[in-house]
Amino acid sequence: LVTGPSGTGKTRLALMFAIAGAQRGESTLYISNEESVDQLRFLIRSMGYNPQELESKGLVLLSTAPLLYTPGQWFNVVKTSIKRHNPTRMVIDGLSALERCYTRDEFLNLSRNISSLCKRLGVTLMTTHIKDAWSEEISDISTAVDNLIALWIDKRDGTLHRYIAVLKARGTDHQMDARSMIIREGKIDVWR
């Protein structure tokens, strides 16, 4: 789970994860609850990649509108997409849209069920959520994931700076330091 306020780089980080899979020839499913497929292709192009080439290598871009589905129907959209495309990695960009459409319990159950489905099928899942891990309670959703990455922006000297930190990595030792994150030329650089 990648969390952070708007503009911190969640979608770009998720796209980089998906692009890396497609470049390795892995079937990669990217489901957006916020952007259309055309918007995703535009963003991929702006990052310096050819979306059609990536799609020919296994990247599948889907856009959904959770408001049109019950939680069970939305789960079936995901499950059917997994069966159809047999991805090794999958992104669900915009858990926040699900949280806005469904009750808290429905949202948490849906998130846990998707996570369990992916684990059972051997699909590496990355999700994004518009939450500030430093100022908002995210413990209920964080229990459904193995890893929690926080992104945030800090203003210093009149300039905005992006940061990244791994807050949780279940079953592993990990460094807890915040690192500077710079997005440029279709890449994300992380510095101490």
N, C-alpha and C positions, 0 to 999 in steps of 0.2 A: 504494500500500500504506500503510495506516494501522496503526501498531504502538503498543502500549502495554500496561501491565499492566491487570488487571481494574479497572473503576471509573473509568477515565480518560476515557471518553466516546466510544469507538470506534463503538459501535452507534448512538448518537445522531447522531454526525457522518455516519455512513453513511446513516442514515434521512433526515437533512436533505438530503443529496445526492439521494436518491431522491425525496423530497417536492418538492424544487425542480423536478426534471424533470417530475413528474406535474402540478404546477401550471402548467407551460408547455405542457402537452398532449403531452409526450413519452412514448412507451412506455418504461416503466422496470421492469426486472426485478430483484427483490430476493430473493436466495437466502440463507437462514439455515441454518447448520449447528449452531446453538446454541439458538435459540428457535423455538417453534411459531408458526404464523400467528396464532393467537389472542393469544399473548404480544406479537407485533409490533403487532397492532392495538391492544392495550391501551397499549403504549408510545406509539404514534402519537397516541392519544386523550389520554394524559397530557401530551403535548407541545402540546396545544391544536388538533389537526387532526382531521378526520373521515375515518377510513380508508376508509369506503364511498365517499365523494365522491372521494377520491384514486384509488381503484381504478376508479371510473367514468371518470376522466380518463386512465387508462393505467398506473397502478401495479399491478404483479403481485407478490404476495407468495408465496414458496414456502419450505417447510421440508423439509430433507433429513436423512437419517441416514446419513452416509458409511460407517459400520460395516456397513451392509447391502449395500454395493456394492464391487466391485473398482475400482481406479482407472480402468480403461477404461470400466466401466459408469457411474461417476460423471461422467466426462467426457461421455459420451453423454447423460446427464440434462441437463447444462448445454447441450450442443449442440442437443438437441431443444427445450429451452425457448427458446433463442435463435431457432431457426427458427419455432417456434410463435407467439412474441410479438413478434418483430422489434424488440427494444428499441434505443434510441439510447444508453441508459445502463444499466449493470448493476452491482449490488453482490453480492459474495460475502462475507458476514459470517461469519467463523469459519474462516479457513484453518487455525487451530490444531487444529480437529477433524479435518481431513484429515491433518495432520502426526501426530496421535496414532494414526490408523487405518492408515496406510501406512508403508512403509519410507521412509527419507530420500530415496533416489533416486526412488521412485515419487511422493512428494510434490512434489519439485522438478520432475520431468518434467510432472506434472499441472499444476502452477502455471504453468510456461512454456507448455504447450500451450493452456491457457485464455487466457493473455495474448496469445499469437499469434493464436488464433482471433478474439478480440475486435478486435485491430488489423486483421486481414484483413477483418472484416465492418464495420468502422467503428463499433464499440460502445465507448463510453467506460466503462472498468472501474474500479471502486473495490473493493479488498479490505481485510479487517481481519485482524489477527493478534495474539494475546496474546504479545507479546515486548516486553521493555524494550530499546529500541534503544541505550540508554546502557550497559547491563551485559551484554547477551547478543549473541552473534555472529549477525548477520542477513545477512551478505554473500551467502550462496548464494541466498536468496530475493530479495534486493534486486536481483540481476542480471536477474530476470524482469520487473521493473517499471520504468516511466519516472520515477515520482515516489515518494518515500518521506517520509512524515509521521510524526513521533514525538510521542506524547502521554505525559505523565507527571504524577505527583502529588508535591508537595513539602510537607512539614509545617513551618510557621513559626508561632511564637507560639501553638502549640496548635491551629492551624487548617490544614486541608488546602487546597492551592491547585493547580488544574490548569494545565498548560502545554502549548503546542504549538510545534513547529518543523518547518520543511521541511528535511530533511537532504539530499534529492536531488531535482533537477528536470532530467531529462535534456534537454540542448540549450538550456537557458535559464540566464540569470543569476538568482539568487534570493538573498534575504536569509537569513542564517543565524541571526538572533537568535531567542531564545526569547521567546514571547509568552504572556501570561496568557490563559487560556480560561475563560470563565464560562458555565455552562449555566443558563438560567432562562427561564421563560415560553415554552417551545417554541423557543427560539432559542439560538444559540451566539454569544457575543460574544468577540472576540479583541482584546486590548489590549497595548500595549507595556509 
